[in-house]
Amino acid sequence: MDSEALNRAHKTDPGMLVLTRHGFLHGYLMRRRRRRVYGFGTGDLVRSVVPSGKKPAFMSVGWRCAPPAASASRRTRAPSRAFHTSTAACYSERMATPTTTEAAPHPLPEGRGLRAESRMKEARLFFTTLFFPHRAALLAALLAGLGALAAPARAADMHYAVVRQSDDGRLVIACHERVQAETRGPTGVVEGLAEIAPGILALADTPTLDVTVAAPDGRVRYEERLSASGVIRAELPATAAAGTPGVLLPGRFFRLASVSFAVRTPPVAGGVLRLRSSAGGQPVEVALHELERRSPPLPRCSVPGSRVRAARRAGSPANRLDILYMGDGYRAEEAAKFAADASALESDFFSVSPYGEYRSYVNSYQLFTASPESGADHPPYQAGCSQLDLGCCADTDALSDPLAGTYVNSLFSARFCTYGIHRLLTANTSAVLAAAAAMADWDMVMLVVNDATYGGSGGTVPVTSTDPSAVTIMQHEFGHSFTGLADEYESPYPGFPACSDVSGPACEPNVTDQTTRELVKWNGWISPDTPLPTPETSQYEDLIGLFEGARYVSSGKYRPKQWCAMRANGVPFCAVCAQEFVLRLYGGGWGIPAAGVELIEPGSASPEEEVVEATHPAMIDFSVSVLQPTAGPAPTIRWYVDDAEVVGQQSATFAYQTTGPGTIQVQARVADPTPLVLASFASELESAHAWTLTVTAGTPVPVLPAAGAGLLALLAAALVRSQPAPRRQREVGKQ
C-alpha cells in the first residue's frame, strides 16, 4: 500500500493508525474497535490528534513495551515503564536498523509492542520515529487526557477473621471470609508489632493479639499487633453542681469475660497464620488455606444481604481514617431510616472542634444489615435484680421507661440496662466485627441502635441510640478509643491502674501529676501569669492551667482546663485534647495508614520515579497532590533544590530548568500550620517527597539548511533525546 492509498484509507476510516519509520511507510496497524496495535517498535513516538471540530476526549490506555530481541546488529537495554494521570510513556534505547515496508498488518509477539485500549471514538493516532545518523530517537508517548484523574486504588483479596479471646488467653476463630480491601495488598505488608499507644485502655491492661503470617520459607510476610477494649464503659450524666457549664460524667467500668479482634491479612501463598494472645494461653497456628477447608467449615463473617454505601469518601483508605457506621434493630424496610440516622450521627459528630476541621481526613461508610425486628431490649424493673440477669433491671430509671419489658429479635442483640445500668446500651461486639467484613477497610466502627431512648456505651465498638443528645457519648468515647485521652472527672474507680509523669508509667496526654511548670507536658499552652496549680475560679475558667481532680481522683492528678468534653457534657474539647487528636491523625497507630495520614497524597508525586534522568537543556515539571483540611489555614508548600529553598515557589507544582550536567535533589515539603497544635510539634505535621535528578549533556543538533529550519521548529517540541526521560520533560523555551 503506497502513501496515497494509505492516506485515502485513513480518510475513509479515521480509526486507522498510521506508522512511518525514518520517513518510510511501515504498515497498516489497527482499526478503532480492535485492541491490538500491530507493527509498533520501541523508539516510536506516540501522538494523539483530536479531529477537527471534535471536542477533546478522555483516553484510557494500558500498554506494555519491551525492546526487540538483541542481535549482532542491535544494542538493547531494558526499558523503564511509567503510568501517569494524563500522559504515558514507554522508554527504550536501541540502534536504528533498516525496516521493510509491509502492506499487511502483522502482530508482534506477546510482550513486544503496545497494547492500547481507547475510549475515544474519533481519535487519530500517528506513530512516528525521528531519524538521526547514529541512533533512533527515544520514544516519548504523550497520550492526550485533559484533566484525567488518577485511577482509584484497586481492591485486593484478603483474609478476614474474627478471633475471640477469653480471660485465660484461649483463642477461638469465630468466623472467616475472603474479602476485598484496598489497604492490604496481595503480597503482604509488614505493619510491625508496634506498642500500643498510651491511653486509658492501655493503662487498664488492654488485651492484645499478635498476628503473624509466614511464607513457606519461614520469612515473615505480615505482622500486626491488635488491641481491643477489655472493658465496657458507662459514662452517663449526673446532676451538675450549680453554676457549672456542663453536666458531670461519672464513669463506670465493667471488665469483659472475653474480647474480640478483627484479623485482616493478605493471602500469602502457602502462608501460615500465627496468633498469640497477651493473656497467655496456647498460641494458634493454622495454614491460611485451611481456614476455608475446615470440617466443619467456619461460618462466613459477613451477613447475607448486607449493603455498603460510601456516605462520604474523601480519598483512598490508604491515606484516610475510615469510619464504618453500622446499625442494629432496623428491619429490611427501614434501610432508608438507618441511612438517615447514620448520616445525622456523622453530621453531629463532626460538628465540634477539632473533629470538624479534619473531616476531609475521614472516609465515612454505612453498612446496612437487616434485623428481624425493630429496636432494642428493655428489661423491666425488678428490685435486687443481679446485674448479670438479662431478664430484669435493678436501676430505678427503668421505672420511667415506657418500653420496659420489651424484648426484640435484633441482629446484634442490642439491649439497655447492661450490668444493671438502665442507660448502658450495648451490643454483641463479636457479631458486629464479623458483619463489618462487608467493608473490610474500616479503621473504627460505630453502632447506632434504632431506639430513641437515651443511651450508649464505650468499648471496642462504641454504641449509641438515636436520641440526638447521645452523640456526645460518641464524641467522648472517640476521645478515649482514638485519641487516647483519660477521663477528667473525679468519681472514684477503685483498682484502676495508676500513672505518673514523675515516676511512670506516664499518664494520658490530658492528665498529669507533674506540678513543676517547666516540666508540665502542656506548659506551652499555659500563660506565664497563670498560677500552678490553678484555682477553679471564673478568672481562669477559659484558660489552660493545672486544675486538680482528674482520672477518678480528687487530688494528686491535674487536668488542663476547668471544663472539657472529657469531663462534662455540653462543653468543647480543651486545647490540649484538641491538639492530641490532630497529632494522633498524623502519628498513626490506629489502623491503616499505620504511620498516620500524609499531607502529600501517596502516589500523587510526579514524576512517579524517585530517580529522574534528563538531558540538558530541559525543563522538568514536578508536582504533588496535597491533602487539605476542611477548615483552618491551608497547608504551606515549599520547594527545595539541594536543600536551598526556591524563593516564591509555593504552589503544588514546580518547573525546574536545568543549569547543566550533574546530580541534584528536588524536594517538596508540605506542612499543616493549624493553630490547634503548638509550634513545638510542627515537625509532626509535615510531609516531604524528594526526587534525585541526573542531568546529562545534550547531543548537538545538526545544522540544517534554511529550508529545513521550519521543519526542525515543528519537530523540536516532540523531540526527546535517547536517555530515559521523566514525564513532562520539556526543552527549554518549548512550553
N, C-alpha and C positions, 0 to 999 in steps of 0.2 A: 504494500500500500504506500503510494507516494504521499508527499506532504499535502498536495492539493486535495487528494482523495480523503486523507485523514481529516483535514480541516472541514471538508464538506460533511463528513460523517459526524464530526463534532458539533457542527451547527444543527444537524438533524437530531442528534441525541446529546443534550447538554450533560448527561450523566457520564459520558465517556471521559476517561482520563488519558492524557497525552504525555508521553515521555520523550524528551530529547536528551541526547548524551553527547557532549563535546560538539554540539552543533548538528548532530545527525539524529535522524529518527531512530527510536529504539523499539517502538511497537505499540500496538493497541493494548490497553491494560484492563480496564474494568468498567462495567456499566453500573448505573446508580443502585440497582437493587441487589447487586452481588457484593459479598462481603470480603472477597479475596482480592488483593492487589497483585497483579502479575508484573513481572519484569522489573521490579524495583530493586535497585542495588544500593548498598551503603555508600554514602558520599553524595547522595542526591538531595537536592533542596526541595522541600515541600512547601507549596504556597497555596493559600485559599483565596479565590476570587469570587466575589458575590456578583452575579449577573446584573447588568444594567437594569435599573428600575425595580430591583428587588430590595427588600429591607434586610439588614444583616440578620443572620440566623445563628442559633447556637449549635455547636457541633460537639458530639461526644465521641472521642476517638480512643481506642485502645490499640496498642501496637507492640511489636516485638522486632528487634533489629539485631542482626549479627553479620559479621563480615563473611564473604565467600571463603571457601576452604583455601588454605595457603598453598601456594605453588612456587616454583622456582622463579617465576617472573612477577610475583606479587607479595608484598610485605603486608602483614595484617597485625592488628592488635585488638584486644577485646574492647568492645565498645562500652561506654557507660550509658546508663539509661535514666531518664527523669520523666516525671509526670507532674504537671503544674496546673494551676487553676485555669489559665486561659491560653497557654502555649504548651507545645510538646516538642521534644527533640530526641533524636537518637544519634549519638555521636560515634564516629569511627574514622580511622585514617587508613588509606591504602594507596599504593602506586597505581597510576592510571594505566589501563591496558585497552587496546582497541576492542570494540564490541561489534557484533554483527547485527544488522538490521533484520528484524523478523516481521513477517506480515501477519502472523497469528499469535494469539496470547499463549504464554507458557507459564505454568505455575512454578514458583520456586519451592525447593524442599522446605519442610517444616522447620521453622526457626530461622530461615534465611529470607527475610523480606519484611514487608509491613502489612499488618492486617488492620483494616480500618472499618469502623462502624460509624456511620454518619446519620444524624437526624435531619440534615439539610436536604431539602427536596430539589433545589436547583443550584447547587454549588458546583463550580468548575474547579477542578484541581489540576495543577500542572506540576510535573516533576522535571526539574532541570538540573544540570550539573555544569559548573563553570570550569573551563579547562585552562590549566597552566602548563608550561613546558615540562615540568618535572613531577607534578603530582596533581591529583584531583582535589578540588576544594572540598573541605569538610562540609557535610550537610548541616544546615540549620533549619529545623522544621518549625514553622510558625503557622499553627492551625487556628484560624480566627475563632475566638469565642468571647465576644464582647460581654464583659461583666459576668462571665460564668462563675458559679460558686464551686468551692471545693466539694468533692463528693463526701457524703456523710460516712462516718465510720461504719464498717460492716460488722454485723453481729457474728460472733464466733460460737462454736459448740462448746458446752461447758457442763461439768457435773455439778448438780445442786442436791445437797442432802441436809436434812435436819437431824442433829445429834443431841440426844438428851443425856444430861449428866446428873447422877444422883449425888446425895451428900457424901457417900463413901467413895466417889470418883468413878463409879461404874458407868460405862458409856454404852449407849444403845443407838443405833442408826434407825430413826423412826420412819424415814421415807427417802426416796431418791428419784431423781429425774434428770434426763438430758435436756438442757435448755439452751437458749441463745442469749448472749450478752456481748456488749461492746467493749467491756473493760478488762476482759481476761482473754488473751489470745490463745490460739490452739497449741502453741509450742510452750506455753507456760511463762509465768513471770515470777521472779523471786521477790516476794514482798518483804521477807525478813521477819524474824521473831522479835519484833520491837517490844520494848517495855510499855506497859500500859501508862498512859499519861496521868499525872497526878490529878486527883479528883475525888469527889465524895465517895464514889463506889470503890475506887482503888484502895482507899483507906479503910473501907469496910470489907476487906478481904474479897475482892472481886474474883469470881470464878473465871478461869481462862482455859482455853483449849488450844494446844499446839497442833497445827495441821501441816503435814509434810507429804509431798508427792515425789517419789524417787523413780528414776528411769531404770530399765533392766540392768544397766551397768552400775547401779548404785548411786549415780550422781543425782543430787537434789535438783529437781526442776521447778519446784514451787514450795514455798513455805509461808506460813502466816500464823500470827497469834491472835486469836479471837477472844473477846471479853463479853461477858453478859452480866446483867444485874442479878445479884444474889438475893435481892430483897424487892418487895413491893412497897412503894412509898405512898403514904396517905398524907397529903398536906391540904388541910381544909380550913376554911375561915373560922375564926373565933371572934368573940366580941372585942372591939377595939377600945383602947383607952380614950378618954375624952381628949379631943384636940389632935388626934393622930390623923395624918393624911390618908392612911390606908387601913387595911384590915390585917391584923397579925395572922401569921400562918404557923400553927403548931404542927410539928412533924411527928408522924408515927411510922414505924418501920416494922415489917414482918418478913422474917427470913423464909426463903422458899426451900422446900424439900428437894426440888430438882430444878435445873435450869436448862435452857435450850440454846443451841447455836445453829446458825445457818452456815454451812460449809460449802464454799464455791471454789472449784478447782478446774484447771484446764484438762482436757483429755489426753494426757501424755501417753503415747503408745507403749503398751506393756507396763504402765506405771503402777506403783504400789502406794496406796493411801495409808498413812500412819497418823493416828490420833492419840494424843497424850493429854490427860487431864491434870490441872494444877492441884486437884484434890487428891491426887494419888490414884490408886486403883490400877487395874490391868490395862495397859495400852491396847489399842485396837489396830490391827494391820490387815488390810484386805486389798486384793488386786482390783483396780478400777473396773475392769470388765466384769468382775464377779458381782458388782453392785447391781448389774442388770440380769444376772443369771442365777440369782439365789433361788433356792427352793425351800420353803415357799417364797415367792418373789416379794420384794419390798413394795409397799404401797407407793403410788405416784404422789408427789408432793402437791402439785397444783390442783385446784378444784375444777372439775369439768364445767364448761360454760362460763368460766370467769373471763372478764373483758378488761383490757388495759387501755387507758386513754392518757396521752401526754397532755396534761392540762396546761402546763407551761414549760416548754423545753427551751432553755436559754442557750444551750450549747451541748457539746459532746459530754457524755457521762465521764469520760476520761479526764475532764477538767472542770467538773461541777460537783457540788454536793447534791445527791439525788435523794429526794424525799418521796416515799410512796405512801399515799393516803388510802387506807382500806376502811371497810365498813362492816358492821355486824348488825343483824336484825333488820335487814332490808329484803323484802320479798322480790321476786323476779320483776314484778310490775312496778317496783319502786326504784328502778335504776336511775331515773331522772331525779328523784328526790335525793338519792345518795350523791349524785354529781353536784347538785346544788348545795347540799350540806358540806361536802368536802371542799368545794370552791369557797364557800363562806368561811370555813375554818382556815383555809390557806390565806385568804384575804385579811382576815382579822389577825392571824398570826404574824403576818409581815407588816402590820400597821404600826408597830412600835420600833423605836430605835434600840439597838443597832441593826435589827433584822431587816428593816425596810431598806436601808442604804445598800444592802448587798443581796437583794432579791435576784439580781441578774447572775449571781454566783450559784443559784439553786435551780435545779430541774424539779418540777412537781409532776407526779404521775398519780392517776387514780385507778385503782383496781376494784372492779365490782364483782362481788361474789354473792349469790342469792342465798337467803335463808328461807326455811320453810315457813317461819312466822316472823312477825314484826316485833321489835322492841327487845327488852332485856328482862331478866328475872328480878322480881321484887319480893323477897321473903317477908312474911308477915311478922309483926312484933310479937315477941314472947320473952317475958322477963326471965333472966337466968339462962338464956339460950347460950350454948357454947359457941365460941367464935369460929369453930370448925364445922358447925352444923349448918348444912346448906338449906335446911328446911325452915329456918326461923331467923329472927334478928332481934338481938337484945338492945339495940340502940333505940332510944325513945323517939328519935326523929322518924322512925318507921310508923309511929302512931299517926302522923300527919301526912303520910304518903297515900294519895288516893289510889295508887296501883298496888298497894301492899297485898300480898297473897297471889300476885300474878306470876305465872311461870310460862315461858315461851320456848319454843324449839328454834334456837338461833345457831348459826353455823359455828361460831366461836365461843358459845356458852357465856355471853356477857351477863354479868349479874351485879346488882347492888348489894350492899351490906356484906362485903367480903371482910373476913376477920372481925365481924361484929360491928363494923363502922358503916352506917347506912349509906353515906355518900362516897364510899370507896368502891368505885366501879371498875371491875377487872374483866379480863377475858383469858382464854386459853392461849398463852403465848406460843407454845409449840405449834398449835394449829395455824396461828396467824403467820408464823415464819414459813411454814410449809406452803401455804397458799401463795405467799409472796414470790414463790418460784416463777409465777407467771410474768413477773417483771424483775428479772434477776439482777439488774444493775443497781438496785437500791442501796443506799448507804444507811438510811434511817427509815423506820416505819412508824406511822401514826395511825391509830384506830379511832374512828368516830362511830359511836353507837346510836342507833335510831331510837333515841329516847330523850324526851325533853327535860327529864328530871336532872337537877344539877348533880354532877358527879364526875369522877375521873381518878386516875392513878398514874404513878410513875414507875418506870422499870425498863426492861429491855425494849418493850413496846409501850409507849405512853398511850393512855386511853382517855377519851373524853366523851361526854354526852353532847347532844345538840343544843343544850342550853347556851345562849350567847355568851354568858359570863364565864363559862367553863374554859374558854380559850386561854384565860390567864393561867390555868393549870398547865396547858401545853407549853406556854411561853416559859413558865417557871421550870418545868421539867426539862425542857430543852437546855436551859442553863446548867442543869446537872449533867444530862446524858451527853450533850455535845460539847459544851464549853468547859465542863469540869469544875463548876462552881460549887461552893458549900452553901448550906442554908445559913441565914444570918439571924434567925430567931433564937430565943433563949430557952424554949421549953426543953426540959431535960430528956435525954435519951441514954439511960444507964447502959454502960458497956460499950458505947460507941468508941471506936479506936481513937487514941489520942494523936495529936500532931503538935509540932513545934518548929517555928522558924529559927529557934535558937539552938536546940539540941537535936532536932529531927525526930521522926520523918517530917518533911516540910508540909506546911498547911496548904490548902487550896489557894488559888490566886486572890480571893476576896476575904481571906481570914488570916490573922497573924497574932502572935504573942510577942512580937518584937516592938519595943517602945522607944528605942534609940532612933531619933529622927533620920539620920543618915542611912540607917540600915532597914528602915521600913520599905518593903518592896514596892509600894505605890507612892513613895516620897515625891516623885516627880509631879504628882497631881496635888500635893499639899502646899498651900501658900505658906511662906516663911513666918507670917504672923499668926498662923493658926496654932493654938496650943495643943500639945500632945501629952497625955490623952486629951480628947476634945469633949467639952461639956455638951450635953444634949439640950441645947437651948435654941431658940429661934434665930439667934445671931449666926449660928453655924449650920443651920438646917440645910442650906443649899450648897455647902462646901464639902470638899473631901478632907477627911481628917482621920482620927483614930478614936472610934466610938466603941465603948466597952459593951460586950454582950453579943455573942455570936456562936454559932456551931454548938448549940444545945447547952451552953453555959452562960451564966450572967456575969461572970468575972474571969479575968485572965485571958480572954480572947477578944479581939477587936475587929471591927468591920470598917469599911471606908467611909460610909455615909449613914446619916440617921435613918433614911428610908430608901429602900431599893426593892426591885421586883423579887429579889431573893430573900426578902424579909416580909413583904406585905403585898396584898392585892391592891390594884388600882394606882400603883406608882411605877415610874420608869426604872430601867436599869441605871445604876450609877456609872460614872465614867470608868471606874476600874473594871467592872463586869463587862461593859460595852467593849472596852479595849481588848479584853481577853477573848471575846467572841471573834473579833477581827483577826487577832493573832492565831487563833485556832483554825480559822478558814485557811490561812496561808501556811500554817505549820503542819497540817495533816494529822494522821494518826486516827482518823475517824472512818476510813474506808478507802475508796479509790477516787482520786489520786492519793496514793499513800503518803506522798510528801507535801500534799496540800495543793490548793489552787494556784495556777501560774498566771501572772498578768499577760505574758506572751502566750497566746493560744498554741498549744503543742501542734506541730506540723504545719504551722502557718508561715514559717520563715521562708523567704525566697531570696536567693536560690535555695533549693532544698539541700544541696550538698554543702557540708561544712568546709570542704576544701574546694576552692573555685580557681579555675585557670582562665587566664585572659591574655590577649595579645595587644601590646601597646602600639598605637594609642586606642583606647576604648573607654566607653562609659558603661559602668556596671550598675544596675538597679538592684538595691537591697530593700527589703520590706518585711514587716512583721504585722500580725493582727493582734490588737491589744484589747483585753477584756476591760469593759467599762463598768464601774459600779452604777447602781441605779440612781443614787443621789450622792451629793457631795462633789468635791473637786475632781476634775478629770485626771487620769494618770499623766505623769510627766514622762516625756520620751527624749532621750539624749543619744547621740551617735558619737562614737569614738573611732579614731584611726590610730592604731598603735598607742592606745591609752591617752591620746590627746583629744579632747572634746572638739567636735566640729561646731563652731560658734554659729548660732542662729538656726541650727538644724533640729527641729522639734516635732516633726511630723513622723508618721509611721513608715515613710519611705525615704530613702537616701540614695541619690545618684552619685556614685564615686567616679571621678575622672582619673584615669591612670596618669602617673607622672614619669613613668619609666619602668624598666625591668626591676624585679625584686619581689620580696615576700612581705606582706603586711597583714595586720589583723584589723578587721572591721567588726565593730560590736555595737549592738543596740541595747540600751539599758532603760528599763521602764520601772517607775516607782509609783506607789499609791500614797499621795500626800494627805490622806484623810486626817482631819483633826481629832478623830476618835482614838488615835494612837499617839503616844508621846514620841518626840523626835528621837529619843534614845533607842527606840525599837524600829526605826525607819528601815534598817538593813533587812529586817524580816519581811518587809513588804515590797521587795524588789525582784525583778526577773531580768535575765540577760540572755542574749544569744550572740554568738561570735562566729565569724567566718574567717578562714585563712585564705587570702587571695595571693596567688602566684602569678606574676605578670612576666611575660617573656617579650623579647624584642620582635617586632613585626618584620615580615619579608617585604623588601622594597617592591613597589608596584611598577611594572614595566611602563616605559614612556610610550604612549600611543600617538599616532598622527592625529591632527586636529579633527579629522572625520570620526575618529574613534572616541574622542573625548566625551561626546554626548552619550554614547553607549555606556562608557565607563561610569558616568554620573548616574545613569539609570540603574546600573547593577551594583553600585557601591553599597547601597543600603541593605542589600540582601547578602552581601559577601561576608562569609565568616571564615577565618583562617583555619589551617589544618590542625591546630591544637584543640583538645576538648574544651568547649566553651560553656560558660554558665548561661542560664536562662536570661534573656533580655540584655545580653551584651550588645552594646552599640558602638559603632565607630564614632569618634569624637566629631561633633557637629552634625551627625545624622540622627536627629531626634525622631 
